[in-house]
Amino acid sequence: MNPEAAEVPGGEPGAGAVPPQPGEEVEIVRSPTEERSWLGRDIDQVATIDVLRRINVEDAGVAGAVAQVLPELARAVDMGVAALRGGGRIHYFGAGTSGRIAVMDAAELPPTFGLAEGRVVAHHAGGELAFGQALEGAEDDERRGRADAASLVAGDVAVGVTASGRTPYVAGALRHARRQHAAAVLVSANPRAELAEEADVHVGADTGAEVIAGSTRMKAGTAQKLILNGFSTAVMVRLGYTYSNLMVGVNATNAKLRGRVVTILTEATGLEAGVCEAALAAAGGDTRVALVSLLAGVEIPTAASAVGEAEGSVREALRLLGTG
């Protein structure tokens, strides 16, 4: 069981815990995230600054662990690009901390890149109620994982996120994905994860023991955020949702966003703000159309046609217009 599942408001000892039932087998967890860190063994006896130093020392290794699995992550990105380009969807599946990180990553893609709602979907064990509180048993329900994956079809990608690499909810989702001929990706903090055999790609960052044993909201959670942020951002870049490192999928739907988009246009073109603002207004607030119009020196209808033909890619639209 994920240790977070037993957390309750107030942190009262034993509160919310579910004791084993008579005859029930008690599971002994052996995954790397459940081991004890030598650095944390006296953490309850040192000064506050030393508590933070121990946490910081452990955290410092996370980026390096993620760096070791970038080749696997690149394969997952290419699968995600193929899915979205082919009209499919990307589905995240996770429980507890892993599920919340997945929900956050998926939710931020439409406002950040202009991705249509529903193209990247996050499924959290226990549903919306589990976002803000722990639900006992939700992560252990393989059938619920299968049910939440029911909409998967061939051409989709299922991304299971689990620190231990063995969560039954995620297992159910990945197994159903394989049966539907959808691609399956496992993101874990266990290089030897049990569920690796259920995935086409396993991104298993070796984050090791947590400073608080088993608290996978810490290093494992940080690694999962880095991996999912890298995954989704790289997918968006490869699909043309950026121009250089600028978020050209953002459209000017209010005054604040108009200011941001005008800044993006001035950065991309080197033109004055007034010129960019006029182009943006003529484009009806569509950043990509305004940008193509300015860079290619064409009228808004021509730019809009090129952007549509290029499926939203500014560079491809410029190439079609002979200026890329």
LUMTORDO-878623 format. One record per residue (C-alpha): residue in one letter; residue number from 1; chain; x, y, z. Coordinates in Angstrom, 1 decimal. Each point is the difference from the previous one (the first is absolute). Layout:
LUMTORDO-878623
<atom 'a', NUM, 'A', <X, Y, Z>>,
...
//
This chain:
LUMTORDO-878623
<atom 'm', 1, 'A', <0.0, 0.0, 0.0>>,
<atom 'n', 2, 'A', <1.2, 3.5, -0.7>>,
<atom 'p', 3, 'A', <0.8, 1.6, 3.4>>,
<atom 'e', 4, 'A', <-1.9, 3.1, -1.1>>,
<atom 'a', 5, 'A', <-3.2, -2.1, 0.0>>,
<atom 'a', 6, 'A', <0.0, -0.1, 3.8>>,
<atom 'e', 7, 'A', <0.5, 3.7, 0.5>>,
<atom 'v', 8, 'A', <-2.8, 1.9, 1.6>>,
<atom 'p', 9, 'A', <-0.5, 3.6, 1.1>>,
<atom 'g', 10, 'A', <1.7, 0.7, 3.2>>,
<atom 'g', 11, 'A', <2.4, -2.9, -0.4>>,
<atom 'e', 12, 'A', <-1.4, -1.9, 3.1>>,
<atom 'p', 13, 'A', <1.9, -3.3, 0.5>>,
<atom 'g', 14, 'A', <-1.9, -2.8, -1.5>>,
<atom 'a', 15, 'A', <-2.9, 2.2, -1.1>>,
<atom 'g', 16, 'A', <-1.6, -1.2, -3.3>>,
<atom 'a', 17, 'A', <2.1, -3.1, -0.1>>,
<atom 'v', 18, 'A', <-1.7, -3.2, -1.1>>,
<atom 'p', 19, 'A', <1.3, -3.1, 2.0>>,
<atom 'p', 20, 'A', <0.5, -3.3, -1.8>>,
<atom 'q', 21, 'A', <-3.1, -2.2, 0.0>>,
<atom 'p', 22, 'A', <0.2, -3.5, 1.5>>,
<atom 'g', 23, 'A', <1.7, -2.3, -2.5>>,
<atom 'e', 24, 'A', <1.1, 2.9, -2.2>>,
<atom 'e', 25, 'A', <3.5, -0.2, -1.3>>,
<atom 'v', 26, 'A', <2.2, 3.0, 1.0>>,
<atom 'e', 27, 'A', <2.0, 1.2, -3.0>>,
<atom 'i', 28, 'A', <3.7, 0.6, 0.6>>,
<atom 'v', 29, 'A', <1.2, 2.7, -2.4>>,
<atom 'r', 30, 'A', <3.5, -0.3, -1.4>>,
<atom 's', 31, 'A', <0.1, 2.8, -2.6>>,
<atom 'p', 32, 'A', <3.0, 2.5, 0.2>>,
<atom 't', 33, 'A', <-2.3, 2.8, 1.1>>,
<atom 'e', 34, 'A', <-0.8, -1.9, 3.2>>,
<atom 'e', 35, 'A', <3.6, -0.3, 1.1>>,
<atom 'r', 36, 'A', <1.5, 2.1, 2.7>>,
<atom 's', 37, 'A', <2.4, 2.8, -0.8>>,
<atom 'w', 38, 'A', <3.0, 0.1, 2.3>>,
<atom 'l', 39, 'A', <-0.1, 3.8, -0.2>>,
<atom 'g', 40, 'A', <-3.4, 0.2, 1.7>>,
<atom 'r', 41, 'A', <0.6, -2.4, 2.9>>,
<atom 'd', 42, 'A', <0.6, 2.8, 2.5>>,
<atom 'i', 43, 'A', <-2.3, 2.5, -1.7>>,
<atom 'd', 44, 'A', <-2.2, 0.3, 3.1>>,
<atom 'q', 45, 'A', <2.9, 0.9, 2.2>>,
<atom 'v', 46, 'A', <1.7, 2.8, -1.9>>,
<atom 'a', 47, 'A', <-0.6, 3.8, -0.4>>,
<atom 't', 48, 'A', <-2.5, 1.3, -2.4>>,
<atom 'i', 49, 'A', <2.7, 1.2, -2.5>>,
<atom 'd', 50, 'A', <1.5, -3.5, 0.1>>,
<atom 'v', 51, 'A', <-3.4, -1.6, -0.8>>,
<atom 'l', 52, 'A', <-0.2, 2.2, -3.0>>,
<atom 'r', 53, 'A', <3.6, -0.7, -1.0>>,
<atom 'r', 54, 'A', <-0.6, -3.8, 0.0>>,
<atom 'i', 55, 'A', <-3.1, 0.5, -2.1>>,
<atom 'n', 56, 'A', <1.9, 2.2, -2.4>>,
<atom 'v', 57, 'A', <2.9, -2.4, -0.4>>,
<atom 'e', 58, 'A', <-2.4, -2.8, -0.9>>,
<atom 'd', 59, 'A', <-1.9, 2.3, -2.4>>,
<atom 'a', 60, 'A', <3.2, 1.0, -1.8>>,
<atom 'g', 61, 'A', <0.2, -3.5, -1.6>>,
<atom 'v', 62, 'A', <-3.4, 0.0, -1.6>>,
<atom 'a', 63, 'A', <1.0, 1.9, -3.2>>,
<atom 'g', 64, 'A', <2.9, -2.4, -0.5>>,
<atom 'a', 65, 'A', <-2.3, -3.0, 0.4>>,
<atom 'v', 66, 'A', <-2.4, 1.4, -2.6>>,
<atom 'a', 67, 'A', <3.0, 0.7, -2.4>>,
<atom 'q', 68, 'A', <0.8, -3.7, 0.0>>,
<atom 'v', 69, 'A', <-3.4, -0.9, -1.5>>,
<atom 'l', 70, 'A', <-0.3, 2.7, -2.7>>,
<atom 'p', 71, 'A', <0.4, -2.5, -2.8>>,
<atom 'e', 72, 'A', <-3.0, -1.9, 1.2>>,
<atom 'l', 73, 'A', <-1.9, 3.3, 0.5>>,
<atom 'a', 74, 'A', <0.8, 1.0, -3.6>>,
<atom 'r', 75, 'A', <-1.6, -3.2, -1.2>>,
<atom 'a', 76, 'A', <-3.1, 0.8, 2.0>>,
<atom 'v', 77, 'A', <-0.1, 3.5, -1.4>>,
<atom 'd', 78, 'A', <0.2, -1.3, -3.5>>,
<atom 'm', 79, 'A', <-2.9, -2.3, 0.8>>,
<atom 'g', 80, 'A', <-2.0, 2.9, 1.4>>,
<atom 'v', 81, 'A', <0.7, 2.1, -3.1>>,
<atom 'a', 82, 'A', <-1.1, -2.8, -2.3>>,
<atom 'a', 83, 'A', <-3.2, -0.4, 2.0>>,
<atom 'l', 84, 'A', <-1.1, 3.6, 0.0>>,
<atom 'r', 85, 'A', <1.1, 0.5, -3.6>>,
<atom 'g', 86, 'A', <-2.1, -3.0, -1.0>>,
<atom 'g', 87, 'A', <-3.1, 1.3, 1.8>>,
<atom 'g', 88, 'A', <0.4, -2.1, 3.1>>,
<atom 'r', 89, 'A', <0.3, 1.0, 3.6>>,
<atom 'i', 90, 'A', <2.5, -0.3, 2.9>>,
<atom 'h', 91, 'A', <-1.4, -1.4, 3.3>>,
<atom 'y', 92, 'A', <1.7, 0.3, 3.3>>,
<atom 'f', 93, 'A', <-0.8, -2.5, 2.8>>,
<atom 'g', 94, 'A', <1.2, 0.4, 3.6>>,
<atom 'a', 95, 'A', <-0.9, -0.2, 3.7>>,
<atom 'g', 96, 'A', <0.9, 2.2, 2.9>>,
<atom 't', 97, 'A', <2.9, 2.4, -0.6>>,
<atom 's', 98, 'A', <0.6, -1.5, -3.4>>,
<atom 'g', 99, 'A', <-3.6, 0.5, -1.1>>,
<atom 'r', 100, 'A', <-0.1, 3.6, 1.2>>,
<atom 'i', 101, 'A', <3.2, 0.8, -1.8>>,
<atom 'a', 102, 'A', <-1.4, -1.5, -3.2>>,
<atom 'v', 103, 'A', <-3.3, 2.0, 0.4>>,
<atom 'm', 104, 'A', <2.0, 3.2, 0.4>>,
<atom 'd', 105, 'A', <2.1, -0.6, -3.1>>,
<atom 'a', 106, 'A', <-3.0, -0.8, -2.2>>,
<atom 'a', 107, 'A', <-2.0, 3.0, 1.3>>,
<atom 'e', 108, 'A', <2.8, 2.5, -0.8>>,
<atom 'l', 109, 'A', <0.4, -1.0, -3.7>>,
<atom 'p', 110, 'A', <-3.1, 1.8, -1.5>>,
<atom 'p', 111, 'A', <0.7, 3.4, 1.6>>,
<atom 't', 112, 'A', <3.8, -0.2, -0.6>>,
<atom 'f', 113, 'A', <0.1, -1.3, -3.5>>,
<atom 'g', 114, 'A', <-3.5, 0.4, -1.4>>,
<atom 'l', 115, 'A', <-0.5, -3.8, -0.2>>,
<atom 'a', 116, 'A', <-3.7, -0.9, -0.4>>,
<atom 'e', 117, 'A', <-1.7, -1.3, 3.1>>,
<atom 'g', 118, 'A', <-0.2, -3.7, 0.2>>,
<atom 'r', 119, 'A', <3.1, -0.8, -2.0>>,
<atom 'v', 120, 'A', <2.0, -0.8, 3.1>>,
<atom 'v', 121, 'A', <-2.1, -1.5, 2.8>>,
<atom 'a', 122, 'A', <0.9, -0.9, 3.6>>,
<atom 'h', 123, 'A', <-1.7, -2.8, 1.9>>,
<atom 'h', 124, 'A', <0.5, 0.0, 3.8>>,
<atom 'a', 125, 'A', <-0.8, -3.1, 2.1>>,
<atom 'g', 126, 'A', <-3.1, 0.9, 2.1>>,
<atom 'g', 127, 'A', <-1.0, 2.9, -2.4>>,
<atom 'e', 128, 'A', <-0.3, 3.6, 0.9>>,
<atom 'l', 129, 'A', <-0.6, -0.7, 3.7>>,
<atom 'a', 130, 'A', <3.5, -1.4, 0.2>>,
<atom 'f', 131, 'A', <1.6, 3.2, -1.1>>,
<atom 'g', 132, 'A', <-0.1, 1.6, 3.4>>,
<atom 'q', 133, 'A', <-0.2, -3.0, 2.3>>,
<atom 'a', 134, 'A', <1.2, -3.6, 0.2>>,
<atom 'l', 135, 'A', <-2.5, -2.7, -0.9>>,
<atom 'e', 136, 'A', <0.8, -3.4, 1.6>>,
<atom 'g', 137, 'A', <0.2, -2.8, -2.6>>,
<atom 'a', 138, 'A', <-0.3, 2.2, -3.1>>,
<atom 'e', 139, 'A', <3.5, -0.8, -1.2>>,
<atom 'd', 140, 'A', <-0.5, -3.7, 0.6>>,
<atom 'd', 141, 'A', <-3.0, -0.3, -2.3>>,
<atom 'e', 142, 'A', <1.3, -1.5, -3.2>>,
<atom 'r', 143, 'A', <-3.6, -0.2, -1.3>>,
<atom 'r', 144, 'A', <-0.4, 3.7, 0.3>>,
<atom 'g', 145, 'A', <3.1, 0.5, -2.0>>,
<atom 'r', 146, 'A', <-1.4, -2.1, -2.8>>,
<atom 'a', 147, 'A', <-3.3, 1.9, 0.2>>,
<atom 'd', 148, 'A', <1.7, 3.4, -0.1>>,
<atom 'a', 149, 'A', <1.9, -1.2, -3.1>>,
<atom 'a', 150, 'A', <-3.2, -1.2, -1.8>>,
<atom 's', 151, 'A', <0.1, 2.9, -2.5>>,
<atom 'l', 152, 'A', <3.5, -0.9, -1.3>>,
<atom 'v', 153, 'A', <0.3, -1.0, -3.6>>,
<atom 'a', 154, 'A', <2.7, -1.0, -2.4>>,
<atom 'g', 155, 'A', <2.1, 3.1, -0.7>>,
<atom 'd', 156, 'A', <-0.2, 1.3, 3.6>>,
<atom 'v', 157, 'A', <2.7, 0.1, 2.6>>,
<atom 'a', 158, 'A', <-0.5, -1.1, 3.6>>,
<atom 'v', 159, 'A', <2.6, 1.4, 2.5>>,
<atom 'g', 160, 'A', <-0.1, -1.7, 3.3>>,
<atom 'v', 161, 'A', <1.7, 1.9, 2.8>>,
<atom 't', 162, 'A', <0.9, -1.8, 3.2>>,
<atom 'a', 163, 'A', <3.0, 0.4, 2.3>>,
<atom 's', 164, 'A', <0.3, -3.6, 0.9>>,
<atom 'g', 165, 'A', <-0.8, -1.3, -3.5>>,
<atom 'r', 166, 'A', <-2.5, -2.5, 1.4>>,
<atom 't', 167, 'A', <-3.2, 1.9, 0.8>>,
<atom 'p', 168, 'A', <-3.0, -2.2, -0.9>>,
<atom 'y', 169, 'A', <-2.1, 2.9, -1.4>>,
<atom 'v', 170, 'A', <2.7, 0.9, -2.5>>,
<atom 'a', 171, 'A', <0.5, -3.7, -0.8>>,
<atom 'g', 172, 'A', <-3.7, -0.3, -0.9>>,
<atom 'a', 173, 'A', <0.3, 3.1, -2.3>>,
<atom 'l', 174, 'A', <3.2, -1.2, -1.8>>,
<atom 'r', 175, 'A', <-1.3, -3.5, -0.5>>,
<atom 'h', 176, 'A', <-3.2, 1.3, -1.5>>,
<atom 'a', 177, 'A', <2.0, 2.3, -2.2>>,
<atom 'r', 178, 'A', <2.0, -2.9, -1.4>>,
<atom 'r', 179, 'A', <-3.1, -2.0, -0.7>>,
<atom 'q', 180, 'A', <-1.4, 3.0, -2.0>>,
<atom 'h', 181, 'A', <3.3, 0.3, -1.9>>,
<atom 'a', 182, 'A', <0.7, 3.4, 1.5>>,
<atom 'a', 183, 'A', <3.6, 0.9, 0.8>>,
<atom 'a', 184, 'A', <0.9, -0.4, 3.7>>,
<atom 'v', 185, 'A', <2.6, 2.0, 1.9>>,
<atom 'l', 186, 'A', <1.0, -0.6, 3.7>>,
<atom 'v', 187, 'A', <1.5, 2.9, 2.0>>,
<atom 's', 188, 'A', <1.4, -1.2, 3.3>>,
<atom 'a', 189, 'A', <2.8, 0.5, 2.6>>,
<atom 'n', 190, 'A', <0.9, -3.7, -0.2>>,
<atom 'p', 191, 'A', <2.3, -1.2, -2.8>>,
<atom 'r', 192, 'A', <-1.1, -3.5, 0.7>>,
<atom 'a', 193, 'A', <-3.7, 0.7, 0.2>>,
<atom 'e', 194, 'A', <-2.3, -3.0, -0.2>>,
<atom 'l', 195, 'A', <-2.3, 1.8, -2.5>>,
<atom 'a', 196, 'A', <2.8, 0.7, -2.5>>,
<atom 'e', 197, 'A', <-1.0, -3.2, -1.9>>,
<atom 'e', 198, 'A', <-3.5, 1.6, -0.5>>,
<atom 'a', 199, 'A', <1.5, 3.0, -1.8>>,
<atom 'd', 200, 'A', <1.6, 0.7, -3.4>>,
<atom 'v', 201, 'A', <2.3, 2.5, 1.7>>,
<atom 'h', 202, 'A', <1.1, 0.2, 3.6>>,
<atom 'v', 203, 'A', <1.3, 3.3, 1.3>>,
<atom 'g', 204, 'A', <1.3, -1.1, 3.3>>,
<atom 'a', 205, 'A', <2.1, 2.7, 1.8>>,
<atom 'd', 206, 'A', <2.1, -1.5, 2.8>>,
<atom 't', 207, 'A', <-0.7, 2.6, 2.7>>,
<atom 'g', 208, 'A', <0.8, -2.5, 2.8>>,
<atom 'a', 209, 'A', <-1.1, 0.3, 3.6>>,
<atom 'e', 210, 'A', <-1.9, 3.0, 1.3>>,
<atom 'v', 211, 'A', <1.4, 2.1, 2.9>>,
<atom 'i', 212, 'A', <-3.3, -1.0, 1.7>>,
<atom 'a', 213, 'A', <-0.3, -3.6, -0.8>>,
<atom 'g', 214, 'A', <-2.8, -0.8, -2.5>>,
<atom 's', 215, 'A', <-1.1, 3.7, -0.4>>,
<atom 't', 216, 'A', <-0.1, -0.1, -3.8>>,
<atom 'r', 217, 'A', <-1.5, 3.5, -0.2>>,
<atom 'm', 218, 'A', <3.6, 1.1, 0.4>>,
<atom 'k', 219, 'A', <2.8, -1.2, -2.3>>,
<atom 'a', 220, 'A', <-2.2, -2.4, -2.0>>,
<atom 'g', 221, 'A', <-2.7, 2.6, -0.4>>,
<atom 't', 222, 'A', <2.5, 2.6, -1.1>>,
<atom 'a', 223, 'A', <1.4, -2.4, -2.6>>,
<atom 'q', 224, 'A', <-3.5, -0.7, -1.2>>,
<atom 'k', 225, 'A', <-0.7, 3.7, -0.4>>,
<atom 'l', 226, 'A', <3.2, 0.5, -1.9>>,
<atom 'i', 227, 'A', <-0.7, -3.0, -2.3>>,
<atom 'l', 228, 'A', <-3.6, 1.0, -0.7>>,
<atom 'n', 229, 'A', <0.9, 3.7, -0.6>>,
<atom 'g', 230, 'A', <2.7, -1.1, -2.3>>,
<atom 'f', 231, 'A', <-2.2, -2.5, -1.8>>,
<atom 's', 232, 'A', <-2.9, 2.4, -0.6>>,
<atom 't', 233, 'A', <2.1, 3.0, -0.8>>,
<atom 'a', 234, 'A', <2.1, -2.0, -2.5>>,
<atom 'v', 235, 'A', <-3.2, -1.4, -1.6>>,
<atom 'm', 236, 'A', <-1.3, 3.6, -0.4>>,
<atom 'v', 237, 'A', <3.3, 1.2, -1.5>>,
<atom 'r', 238, 'A', <0.2, -2.8, -2.5>>,
<atom 'l', 239, 'A', <-3.6, 0.7, -1.1>>,
<atom 'g', 240, 'A', <0.7, 3.6, -0.7>>,
<atom 'y', 241, 'A', <-1.8, 1.6, 3.0>>,
<atom 't', 242, 'A', <3.1, 2.2, 0.5>>,
<atom 'y', 243, 'A', <2.0, 2.3, -2.3>>,
<atom 's', 244, 'A', <3.5, -0.1, 1.3>>,
<atom 'n', 245, 'A', <-0.6, -0.1, 3.8>>,
<atom 'l', 246, 'A', <-3.1, 2.3, -0.2>>,
<atom 'm', 247, 'A', <-3.5, -1.2, 0.9>>,
<atom 'v', 248, 'A', <-1.7, 0.9, -3.3>>,
<atom 'g', 249, 'A', <-3.1, -2.2, 0.9>>,
<atom 'v', 250, 'A', <-1.1, 2.7, 2.5>>,
<atom 'n', 251, 'A', <-2.9, 2.0, -1.5>>,
<atom 'a', 252, 'A', <-0.9, 3.5, 1.1>>,
<atom 't', 253, 'A', <-3.4, -0.5, 1.7>>,
<atom 'n', 254, 'A', <0.3, 2.8, 2.6>>,
<atom 'a', 255, 'A', <2.1, 3.1, 0.7>>,
<atom 'k', 256, 'A', <2.6, -1.8, 2.0>>,
<atom 'l', 257, 'A', <0.6, -2.6, -2.7>>,
<atom 'r', 258, 'A', <0.0, 2.7, -2.7>>,
<atom 'g', 259, 'A', <3.0, 1.6, 1.8>>,
<atom 'r', 260, 'A', <1.7, -3.4, 0.2>>,
<atom 'v', 261, 'A', <-0.6, -0.8, -3.6>>,
<atom 'v', 262, 'A', <1.2, 3.4, -1.2>>,
<atom 't', 263, 'A', <3.2, -0.6, 1.9>>,
<atom 'i', 264, 'A', <0.4, -3.4, -1.6>>,
<atom 'l', 265, 'A', <-0.5, 1.5, -3.5>>,
<atom 't', 266, 'A', <2.5, 2.8, 0.6>>,
<atom 'e', 267, 'A', <2.5, -2.6, 1.3>>,
<atom 'a', 268, 'A', <-0.5, -2.2, -3.1>>,
<atom 't', 269, 'A', <0.0, 2.7, -2.6>>,
<atom 'g', 270, 'A', <2.0, 2.9, 1.4>>,
<atom 'l', 271, 'A', <-2.8, 2.3, -1.1>>,
<atom 'e', 272, 'A', <-1.5, 2.8, 2.1>>,
<atom 'a', 273, 'A', <-2.8, -0.8, 2.4>>,
<atom 'g', 274, 'A', <-2.5, 2.2, -1.9>>,
<atom 'v', 275, 'A', <0.6, -2.0, -3.2>>,
<atom 'c', 276, 'A', <-0.4, -3.3, 1.8>>,
<atom 'e', 277, 'A', <-3.1, 1.2, 1.8>>,
<atom 'a', 278, 'A', <-1.6, 1.0, -3.3>>,
<atom 'a', 279, 'A', <0.8, -3.4, -1.6>>,
<atom 'l', 280, 'A', <-1.4, -1.8, 3.1>>,
<atom 'a', 281, 'A', <-3.2, 1.9, -0.2>>,
<atom 'a', 282, 'A', <-0.3, -0.7, -3.8>>,
<atom 'a', 283, 'A', <0.5, -3.7, 0.8>>,
<atom 'g', 284, 'A', <-2.8, 0.0, 2.5>>,
<atom 'g', 285, 'A', <2.4, -0.7, 2.8>>,
<atom 'd', 286, 'A', <1.6, -3.1, -1.6>>,
<atom 't', 287, 'A', <3.6, 0.2, 0.9>>,
<atom 'r', 288, 'A', <1.2, -2.4, -2.7>>,
<atom 'v', 289, 'A', <-1.8, 1.6, -2.8>>,
<atom 'a', 290, 'A', <1.2, 3.5, 1.0>>,
<atom 'l', 291, 'A', <3.6, -1.3, 0.3>>,
<atom 'v', 292, 'A', <0.0, -1.7, -3.4>>,
<atom 's', 293, 'A', <-1.5, 3.2, -1.5>>,
<atom 'l', 294, 'A', <2.8, 2.1, 1.5>>,
<atom 'l', 295, 'A', <2.8, -2.4, -0.8>>,
<atom 'a', 296, 'A', <-1.0, -0.9, -3.5>>,
<atom 'g', 297, 'A', <-1.3, 3.5, -0.9>>,
<atom 'v', 298, 'A', <-3.4, -1.3, -1.2>>,
<atom 'e', 299, 'A', <-3.6, 1.0, 0.7>>,
<atom 'i', 300, 'A', <-1.9, -1.6, 2.8>>,
<atom 'p', 301, 'A', <-2.2, -2.3, -2.1>>,
<atom 't', 302, 'A', <3.1, -1.4, -1.7>>,
<atom 'a', 303, 'A', <1.7, -0.5, 3.3>>,
<atom 'a', 304, 'A', <-3.1, -1.7, 1.4>>,
<atom 's', 305, 'A', <-0.2, -2.3, -2.9>>,
<atom 'a', 306, 'A', <3.6, -1.0, 0.3>>,
<atom 'v', 307, 'A', <-0.3, -0.6, 3.8>>,
<atom 'g', 308, 'A', <-3.0, -2.2, -0.6>>,
<atom 'e', 309, 'A', <1.7, -2.0, -2.7>>,
<atom 'a', 310, 'A', <3.0, -0.4, 2.3>>,
<atom 'e', 311, 'A', <-2.2, -1.3, 2.9>>,
<atom 'g', 312, 'A', <1.0, 3.0, 2.2>>,
<atom 's', 313, 'A', <3.8, -0.2, -0.5>>,
<atom 'v', 314, 'A', <1.5, 3.4, -0.6>>,
<atom 'r', 315, 'A', <3.2, -1.3, -1.5>>,
<atom 'e', 316, 'A', <-1.9, -2.3, -2.4>>,
<atom 'a', 317, 'A', <-2.4, 2.9, -1.0>>,
<atom 'l', 318, 'A', <3.1, 2.1, -0.8>>,
<atom 'r', 319, 'A', <1.5, -2.8, -2.0>>,
<atom 'l', 320, 'A', <-3.3, -0.3, -2.0>>,
<atom 'l', 321, 'A', <0.2, 3.7, -0.7>>,
<atom 'g', 322, 'A', <3.6, -0.3, -1.2>>,
<atom 't', 323, 'A', <1.4, 2.0, 2.9>>,
<atom 'g', 324, 'A', <0.9, -2.7, 2.5>>,
//
